[in-house]
Amino acid sequence: MLPYKVRFTADGQADLERLFALLADRDPAAARALAAIRRSFKLLRFLPWSCRKGALELPRHRELLVPFGSAGYVLLVEIEPPATVTVLAGRHQREDDYH
């Protein structure tokens, strides 16, 4: 099985940068959260279809849950044949929904 390529939309990249900036302002150890998110990319590279469905009407959209502390993060991704996963958005689980 060949790994999927993981890429980001401009919005997806901006969300991750926003999350990191928010964490950095609140907690000097924010790098741990960023490391948890980056580790989650391994799952996207090898098993993206194992992520939960994002919406029934969009079967290629999946949500990757990234546990961290008492909550975590949710990355909305789209699986694009033959082997690309695009990160569309990212949110902390306590933020408003992004759908």
C-alpha positions in Angstrom: 0.0 0.0 0.0 1.5 3.3 -1.1 1.1 6.2 1.4 -1.3 9.0 0.6 0.1 12.5 0.1 -1.2 15.0 2.7 -1.7 18.5 1.5 -3.5 21.6 2.9 -5.9 24.1 1.5 -5.1 27.7 2.3 -8.0 27.7 4.9 -6.8 24.4 6.4 -3.3 25.8 6.8 -4.6 29.0 8.2 -6.7 27.1 10.8 -3.6 25.2 12.0 -1.6 28.4 12.3 -4.5 30.0 14.2 -4.7 27.1 16.6 -1.0 27.2 17.2 -1.0 30.9 17.8 -3.9 30.6 20.2 -2.1 27.9 22.1 1.2 29.8 22.2 -0.5 32.8 23.8 -2.1 30.6 26.6 0.5 27.9 27.1 4.3 27.9 26.5 4.1 24.2 26.0 1.9 24.6 22.9 4.5 22.7 20.9 3.1 19.5 22.4 -0.3 20.1 20.9 1.3 20.9 17.5 3.3 17.6 17.8 0.1 15.7 18.5 -1.5 17.1 15.4 1.5 16.4 13.3 1.6 12.8 14.6 -2.0 12.4 13.4 -0.9 13.0 9.8 0.6 9.4 9.9 -2.9 8.0 10.1 -3.9 10.3 7.2 -1.0 9.0 5.1 -1.8 5.3 5.6 -5.4 4.9 6.8 -7.5 7.9 5.9 -10.7 5.9 5.3 -10.6 4.9 9.0 -11.5 8.4 10.0 -15.1 9.1 10.9 -17.5 10.3 8.2 -17.8 14.1 8.0 -21.2 14.2 6.3 -23.4 11.5 4.7 -23.8 13.5 1.5 -20.0 13.9 1.1 -18.6 10.4 1.4 -15.0 11.5 0.7 -15.0 14.0 3.6 -13.7 12.5 6.9 -13.0 13.9 10.4 -9.8 13.0 12.1 -10.0 13.3 15.9 -6.7 14.3 17.5 -6.9 13.7 21.3 -5.0 16.2 23.4 -5.6 16.8 27.1 -9.2 16.9 28.2 -10.4 17.7 24.7 -8.5 17.7 21.4 -8.8 18.8 17.8 -10.8 17.8 14.7 -9.4 18.0 11.2 -11.8 18.0 8.3 -10.2 16.2 5.4 -11.2 15.2 1.9 -9.8 11.9 0.4 -9.0 12.5 -3.3 -8.3 9.4 -5.5 -5.9 8.0 -6.2 -3.8 8.9 -3.2 -4.2 12.4 -1.8 -5.7 13.6 1.5 -6.4 17.3 1.7 -6.8 19.0 5.1 -9.8 21.4 4.6 -10.2 22.8 8.1 -9.1 22.3 11.7 -10.8 23.2 15.0 -10.4 22.7 18.7 -13.2 20.4 19.9 -14.6 23.2 22.0 -14.9 25.7 19.2 -18.1 26.2 17.1 -18.6 23.7 14.4 -17.1 24.4 11.0 -19.7 22.7 8.8 
